[in-house]
Amino acid sequence: QVQLIESGGGLVQAGGSMRLSCAASGRTFSTYTMAWFRQAPGKEREFVAVIGWRGTSTNYAASVKGRFTISKDNDQNTVYLQMNNLKPEDTAVYYCAAERFGGTVLNAYTYWGQGTQVSVSS
């Protein structure tokens, strides 16, 4: 079992930065792929970024590549999403997800956090 708790959301102006954190419980965190997804009002949940269990392999959605960075600290059982040059279209609830062999597909993930709201004003 893995429990995930996100933090770090809030309101920021366009062009600003924000860092999300996802703290995980469980002794097997280091063996899990971790990902971030987001869901804007009226839209489906979509993939944002993923990091492999070692923390060396990453992949990003085209819409955030070059602006967002995902990282993983296995000692702290935490995954981060650094978001720079934020745009109003980044406004969404951001969810952390964990799976032993995850990827970019939402349905591949078993464990989810409760979500944290990110709002970007123009």
C-alpha positions in Angstrom: 0.0 0.0 0.0 1.2 3.5 -0.8 -0.5 6.7 0.5 0.2 10.0 -1.2 -0.3 13.5 0.1 0.2 16.5 -2.2 1.1 20.0 -1.1 2.3 23.3 -2.5 -0.6 24.4 -4.6 -2.1 27.9 -4.6 -2.6 31.1 -6.6 0.2 32.6 -8.8 0.4 35.1 -11.6 1.2 34.1 -15.1 5.0 33.8 -15.6 5.5 32.8 -12.0 6.8 29.6 -10.4 5.4 27.0 -8.0 6.7 23.8 -6.6 4.4 20.9 -5.7 5.4 18.1 -3.3 4.0 14.6 -2.9 4.9 12.8 0.3 4.5 9.0 0.1 4.2 6.5 2.9 5.5 2.9 2.6 8.9 1.4 2.6 8.7 0.5 -1.1 8.5 4.1 -2.4 12.0 3.8 -4.0 10.7 1.0 -6.3 7.8 3.0 -7.7 7.3 5.0 -10.8 5.8 8.4 -9.8 3.8 10.7 -11.9 1.8 13.9 -11.9 -1.5 14.3 -13.7 -3.9 17.3 -13.7 -7.6 18.0 -14.3 -9.0 21.3 -15.3 -12.7 22.2 -14.8 -14.8 20.4 -17.4 -11.9 18.4 -18.8 -10.5 14.9 -18.4 -7.5 14.2 -16.2 -4.4 14.4 -18.2 -0.7 13.3 -17.9 1.8 15.9 -16.9 5.1 14.2 -16.0 6.5 10.9 -14.9 9.8 9.8 -13.3 11.2 6.3 -13.1 11.9 4.5 -9.8 15.6 5.4 -9.9 14.8 9.0 -10.5 16.9 9.2 -13.7 14.3 8.7 -16.4 11.7 11.3 -17.0 9.0 12.1 -19.5 6.7 15.2 -20.0 3.6 16.2 -21.7 4.3 18.5 -24.7 2.4 21.3 -23.1 4.8 21.5 -20.1 8.1 20.3 -21.5 10.8 22.9 -20.9 8.8 24.6 -18.1 8.1 21.8 -15.6 10.6 19.5 -13.9 9.8 16.3 -12.0 12.2 15.0 -9.4 12.3 12.2 -6.8 14.0 12.0 -3.5 13.9 8.4 -2.4 15.5 9.2 1.0 12.6 11.6 1.8 9.9 9.5 0.1 8.9 12.6 -1.9 8.4 13.5 -5.5 8.4 17.1 -6.6 7.0 19.1 -9.6 8.8 22.4 -10.2 6.6 24.6 -12.4 8.1 27.6 -14.1 6.7 30.2 -16.5 3.2 29.2 -15.5 0.3 30.0 -17.8 -3.4 30.4 -17.1 -4.0 27.2 -19.0 -2.0 25.4 -16.3 -4.8 26.0 -13.9 -6.0 22.6 -12.6 -6.1 20.2 -9.7 -2.8 18.4 -9.7 -2.6 14.8 -8.6 0.3 12.7 -7.7 0.2 9.0 -8.7 2.3 5.9 -8.0 2.7 2.5 -9.6 5.3 -0.2 -9.8 5.5 0.0 -13.6 3.7 3.2 -14.5 4.0 5.3 -17.6 2.0 8.1 -19.1 -1.4 6.4 -19.1 -3.8 7.4 -16.3 -5.4 4.0 -15.9 -2.0 2.3 -15.3 -1.8 3.9 -11.8 -3.3 2.3 -8.7 -2.3 4.9 -6.0 -3.5 8.5 -6.1 -3.2 11.5 -3.8 -6.2 13.8 -3.0 -5.0 16.6 -5.3 -3.9 20.1 -4.9 -5.3 23.2 -6.6 -3.1 25.3 -8.8 -4.5 28.6 -10.1 -2.7 30.9 -12.5 -4.1 34.3 -13.1 -3.5 36.3 -16.3 
